[in-house]
Amino acid sequence: MVKPGRKYSFCALATCLSLTLLFSVTGAVWAGPEDSVRTDVAAMVTNEFVYQPDTNLVVNEGEIRAGLLYDAVNQKIVWEKNMSSSYPIASLTKMMVALLAVEDVRAGKYRWEDRVQWTRETVVGRRKHRKVVRTIVNYSLYDVFKASMIASNNECADQMARFLGCGDLASSLRRMNEKAASLGMSNTWYGNPTGLPGTGGNPDNYSSPTDQLRLALEMLKYEEILEVTGQGYAQIDNGKSNSVIRNHNGLTIQYTGEVDGLKTGYTRRAGFCLVGTTAKCGHRLISVVLGCRGPALRNELVRDLFNNYYTSIHLDPLGPCVAPPGLLATTAPAGVDTVKPAASNGEYITVKEKVRKQHTVRRGETLSGIADRYGVSMSQLRSWNKGRIKSSRVLAGQRLNVYTTVSRKVWMTKPANGGEEDDNQTLMAGKTTVTDTDAPDTAVAKAEAKPAPAKPKPDFIYHTIAPGDTLFSIARKYEGISVEQLKELNHIHDIRSLKPGQKLKVPVKG
């Protein structure tokens, strides 16, 4: 029997023992705010993956918090550091948002052409003259997807998540966490769709290397994801301006056609992170690196991981695919894409610009004739020349402003998205920005103004590949055409074998 005077001391002791037992069982203790580390039971991590360390691998482990290297063909982890521990993952968060977007498009819930609109508010001026400027932003779902995965733009990732949740961000966050749970990502939590540091007492988004591996393997089931993440450069268009964005994963530029994903991440607390994928001679590798000290060091570490392991299994390092006879990879497991490399497409980007021209009216010309000549409408001519055109009549010698679309190649050295430290930077077009908001696409406007006479349709037409084109992006340009149809018609066995200037047959529907 406990004496009354010792009742509360006994209860306090029992409470302490209970808390100690609880934390010893779960092993889920957060460290300081800078590391935000959560260590889980190792058995929860290795029950689905085989760990067979490659003793030939030499890794500079002191420069990272955690990571692993996975051989997707032989289905084993060949190197790891703290693979069962959770850390902040920064923009690796966007991988889950991208996965949900692809699943929704595949299910027919949305189309890549659907418009994602939001209002951007910016403050301009100083002191008494400061004012809020509101801009309506309008991108396709596909362009928002590209900006999120390639440029790691936080604004686009946030708006894509809101779009998928029909305006309800909380709904998308629930889906993200539920999807993680369904994939067995027991050491992962998402509090926002961007990976920015947690606020209001909430921790940063966190995950472990093995959980990121599970997510990567799921994403590799969808060809359209690699079609995007493998691009070194890409262009997005909101209908008024163009922006050329560069992949934060510099390995996709350095090793075009071999390194094809998946995502980078950076915050001060998370450090520099990367989930990298490559398919050298069809032999798929996946690396996860968390908490590296710098982007160049991170890229070097991942590159060396890939190269050293390829060398250990008697494959050439990243570069031209030349494998010794009899040493090519065996068939990859179901759901894992095996993509062979192709020649580099270089760093020239084809961009579209809307430019202003001046047309001098000649004797006998009409407003309707001028509109037909430039493929625009008369109402557009009037809007561009307010005060100059008061009726449908124009006078000889009169000068009119006309906006048309031109294409040109640009050597990109400073893309719109900047560095990883600037993930929240708004996407601007730089030199390719269109200042006039009413300029139409010439081809579209001309088709509307004057339809071409009907002609017998051939069985197929030719599409000339431009820098940055992929089978997926080409298929999207032609209604009812799939990637598989393009592959079959052009006898394509390697989706990375496309070269600028190459002509592809595109089947004609109807």
Residue pairs with C-beta under 8 A, 6 or more apart in sequence:
2 10
23 29
26 40
26 41
27 39
27 40
27 41
28 38
28 39
28 40
29 38
29 39
30 36
30 37
30 38
30 203
31 37
33 269
34 269
35 65
35 87
35 269
36 87
36 88
36 203
36 204
36 206
36 269
37 65
37 85
37 86
37 87
38 85
38 86
38 87
38 187
38 206
39 84
39 85
39 86
40 84
40 85
40 86
40 186
40 187
40 208
41 84
42 84
44 84
44 186
44 187
45 83
45 84
45 187
45 208
45 210
46 84
46 210
48 184
48 214
49 70
49 75
49 76
49 77
49 210
49 213
50 75
50 76
50 77
51 76
51 77
51 80
52 76
52 77
52 78
53 78
53 79
53 80
54 78
54 79
54 309
54 312
56 308
56 312
57 69
57 78
57 79
57 305
57 308
57 309
57 312
58 308
59 79
59 81
59 301
59 304
59 305
60 301
60 304
61 81
63 292
63 293
63 297
63 301
64 81
64 271
64 289
64 290
64 291
64 292
64 293
64 298
64 301
65 81
65 82
65 85
65 87
65 271
65 290
65 291
65 292
66 81
66 82
66 83
66 85
66 87
66 208
66 209
66 288
66 289
66 290
66 291
67 79
67 80
67 81
67 82
67 83
67 209
67 287
67 288
67 289
67 290
68 77
68 79
68 80
68 81
68 83
68 209
68 210
68 213
68 287
68 288
69 77
69 78
69 79
69 80
69 285
69 286
69 287
69 305
69 309
70 76
70 77
70 78
70 213
70 285
70 286
70 287
70 288
71 77
71 78
71 283
71 285
71 309
72 217
72 220
72 284
72 285
72 286
72 332
72 333
72 336
73 283
73 284
73 329
73 330
73 331
73 332
73 333
73 336
73 338
74 330
75 333
77 83
77 210
77 213
78 309
79 305
79 309
80 209
82 209
83 208
83 209
83 210
84 187
84 208
84 210
85 187
85 208
86 187
86 188
86 206
86 207
86 208
86 211
87 206
87 207
87 208
87 270
87 290
87 291
88 195
88 197
88 204
88 205
88 206
88 267
88 269
88 270
88 291
89 195
89 204
89 205
89 206
89 207
89 212
89 265
89 270
89 273
89 290
90 195
90 196
90 204
90 205
90 265
90 266
90 267
90 270
90 273
91 152
91 154
91 157
91 194
91 195
91 263
91 264
91 265
91 266
91 273
91 420
91 423
92 195
92 207
92 212
92 263
92 264
92 265
92 273
92 275
93 157
93 190
93 192
93 193
93 194
93 195
93 205
93 265
94 148
94 149
94 152
94 157
94 193
94 194
94 195
94 263
95 149
95 212
95 215
95 216
95 219
95 262
95 263
95 275
96 176
96 179
96 180
96 190
96 215
97 148
97 157
97 160
97 161
97 164
97 172
97 176
97 193
98 145
98 148
98 149
98 219
98 225
99 179
99 215
99 218
99 219
99 222
99 225
100 164
100 172
100 175
100 176
100 179
101 110
101 141
101 145
101 160
101 164
102 219
102 222
102 224
102 225
104 110
104 164
105 111
105 112
105 141
106 222
110 141
110 163
110 164
111 141
112 140
112 141
112 142
112 145
112 476
113 140
113 141
113 142
113 476
114 140
114 141
114 163
115 138
115 139
115 140
115 141
116 138
116 139
116 140
116 141
116 144
116 159
116 160
116 163
117 136
117 137
117 138
118 136
118 137
118 159
118 162
119 134
119 135
119 136
119 137
120 134
120 135
120 136
120 137
120 155
120 426
121 132
121 133
121 134
121 135
122 132
122 133
122 135
122 426
123 130
123 131
123 132
123 133
124 130
124 131
124 133
125 131
137 159
137 238
138 238
138 239
138 240
139 147
139 156
139 236
139 237
139 238
141 160
141 163
142 476
143 236
143 237
143 238
144 156
144 159
144 160
144 163
145 160
145 228
146 228
146 231
146 234
146 236
146 245
147 153
147 156
147 236
147 245
147 417
147 427
148 156
148 157
148 160
149 225
149 228
149 229
149 263
150 228
150 229
150 231
150 234
150 245
150 246
150 247
150 248
150 417
151 245
151 246
151 247
151 248
151 415
151 416
151 417
151 423
151 427
152 248
152 263
152 264
152 265
152 417
152 420
152 423
153 245
153 417
153 423
153 424
153 425
153 426
153 427
154 194
154 195
154 196
154 423
154 424
155 424
155 426
155 427
156 427
157 193
157 194
158 169
158 192
158 193
158 194
160 193
161 169
161 172
161 173
161 176
161 193
162 168
162 169
162 172
164 172
164 175
165 171
165 172
165 175
169 193
172 193
173 190
173 191
173 192
173 193
176 190
176 193
177 188
177 189
177 190
180 188
180 189
180 190
180 211
180 215
183 214
183 215
183 218
184 211
184 214
185 207
185 211
185 214
185 215
186 211
187 206
187 207
187 208
187 210
187 211
188 206
188 207
188 208
188 211
189 203
189 205
189 206
189 207
190 205
191 198
191 202
191 203
191 204
191 205
192 198
192 205
194 423
195 204
195 205
195 265
195 267
195 270
196 267
196 424
197 204
197 267
197 268
197 269
198 204
198 205
204 267
204 269
204 270
207 215
209 288
209 290
212 275
212 288
212 290
213 286
213 288
215 275
216 261
216 262
216 275
216 277
216 286
216 288
217 286
217 335
217 336
219 225
219 261
219 262
220 226
220 277
220 284
220 335
220 336
220 337
221 335
221 337
223 337
223 472
223 483
223 495
224 472
225 261
225 262
226 260
226 261
226 277
226 337
226 339
227 470
227 471
227 472
227 473
227 495
228 234
228 472
229 247
229 249
229 252
229 260
229 261
229 262
229 263
229 277
230 252
230 256
230 257
230 259
230 260
230 261
230 470
230 496
231 247
231 252
231 468
231 470
232 246
232 247
232 252
232 253
232 256
232 345
232 347
233 244
233 245
233 246
233 247
233 253
233 347
233 349
233 412
233 415
233 468
234 244
234 245
234 247
234 468
235 242
235 243
235 244
235 245
235 349
235 350
235 351
235 468
236 242
236 243
236 245
236 427
237 243
237 352
240 434
240 437
240 439
241 428
241 429
241 432
241 433
241 434
242 351
242 352
242 353
242 429
242 432
242 433
242 434
243 416
243 427
243 428
243 429
243 430
243 432
244 349
244 351
244 410
244 412
244 415
244 416
244 429
244 430
244 432
245 415
245 416
245 417
245 427
246 253
246 412
246 415
246 416
246 417
247 253
248 264
248 295
248 417
248 419
248 420
249 259
249 261
249 262
249 263
249 264
249 274
249 276
249 299
250 295
250 299
251 259
251 276
251 278
251 299
251 302
251 303
252 259
252 260
252 261
253 347
254 303
255 278
255 303
255 318
255 319
255 341
256 341
256 342
256 343
256 344
256 345
257 339
257 340
257 341
257 342
257 343
257 344
257 496
258 278
258 279
258 280
258 318
258 319
258 321
258 341
259 276
259 277
259 278
259 306
259 318
260 277
260 278
260 279
260 339
260 496
261 275
261 276
261 277
262 275
262 276
262 277
263 274
263 275
264 272
264 273
264 274
264 295
264 420
265 272
265 273
265 274
265 420
266 272
266 273
266 295
266 420
266 421
266 423
270 290
270 291
271 290
271 291
271 292
271 293
272 289
272 291
272 292
272 293
272 294
272 295
272 297
272 298
272 420
273 289
273 290
273 291
273 292
273 298
274 287
274 288
274 289
274 292
274 298
274 299
274 302
275 286
275 287
275 288
275 289
276 286
276 287
276 288
276 289
276 302
276 306
277 284
277 285
277 286
277 287
278 284
278 285
278 306
278 318
279 285
279 337
279 338
279 339
279 340
279 341
280 306
280 310
280 315
280 316
280 317
280 318
280 321
280 341
281 315
281 316
281 321
281 323
281 328
281 329
281 340
281 341
282 328
282 329
282 332
282 338
282 339
282 340
283 310
283 313
283 315
283 328
283 329
283 338
284 329
284 332
284 336
284 337
284 338
285 305
285 306
285 309
285 310
287 302
287 305
287 306
289 298
289 301
289 302
292 298
292 301
295 419
295 420
303 318
306 317
306 318
307 317
307 318
310 316
310 317
310 318
311 317
313 327
314 323
314 324
314 327
315 323
315 324
315 327
315 329
316 322
316 323
320 341
321 340
321 341
329 338
332 338
339 494
339 495
339 496
340 494
340 496
340 497
341 496
342 494
342 496
342 497
342 498
342 499
343 499
345 467
345 468
345 499
345 500
346 467
346 500
347 411
347 412
348 409
348 410
348 411
348 412
348 467
349 409
349 410
349 411
349 412
349 467
349 468
350 407
350 408
350 409
350 410
350 466
350 467
350 468
351 407
351 408
351 409
351 410
351 432
352 405
352 406
352 407
352 432
353 405
353 406
353 407
353 408
353 432
353 434
354 403
354 404
354 405
354 406
354 434
354 436
354 439
355 403
355 404
355 405
355 406
356 401
356 402
356 403
356 436
357 401
357 402
357 403
357 404
358 399
358 400
358 401
358 402
359 370
359 374
359 399
359 400
359 402
360 397
360 398
360 399
361 370
361 394
361 395
361 396
361 397
361 398
361 399
361 400
362 396
363 396
364 396
365 394
365 396
366 392
366 393
366 394
367 378
367 381
367 389
367 392
367 393
367 394
368 378
368 392
370 381
370 394
370 400
370 402
371 377
371 378
371 380
371 381
371 449
372 449
372 450
374 402
374 404
374 442
375 404
375 442
375 443
375 445
375 446
375 447
375 449
375 450
376 402
376 403
376 404
376 440
376 442
376 445
376 446
376 449
377 440
377 445
377 448
377 449
378 392
380 403
380 438
380 440
380 445
381 389
381 400
381 402
382 389
383 438
384 400
384 401
384 402
384 403
384 436
384 438
385 400
385 401
388 398
388 400
389 400
394 400
403 436
403 438
403 439
403 440
404 439
404 442
405 439
405 440
405 441
405 442
405 443
409 467
410 431
410 432
414 430
415 430
416 427
416 428
416 429
416 430
417 425
417 427
418 425
457 508
457 510
458 508
459 507
459 508
460 489
460 505
460 506
460 507
460 508
461 505
461 506
461 508
462 503
462 504
462 505
462 506
463 474
463 477
463 478
463 503
463 504
463 505
463 506
464 501
464 502
464 503
465 474
465 498
465 499
465 500
465 501
465 502
465 503
465 504
466 500
467 500
469 498
469 500
470 495
470 498
471 483
471 486
471 487
471 492
471 495
471 498
472 483
474 486
474 504
474 506
475 481
475 482
475 483
475 485
475 486
478 506
479 509
480 509
481 506
481 507
481 509
483 495
485 507
486 492
486 504
486 505
486 506
487 493
487 495
489 505
489 506
489 507
490 504
490 505
498 504
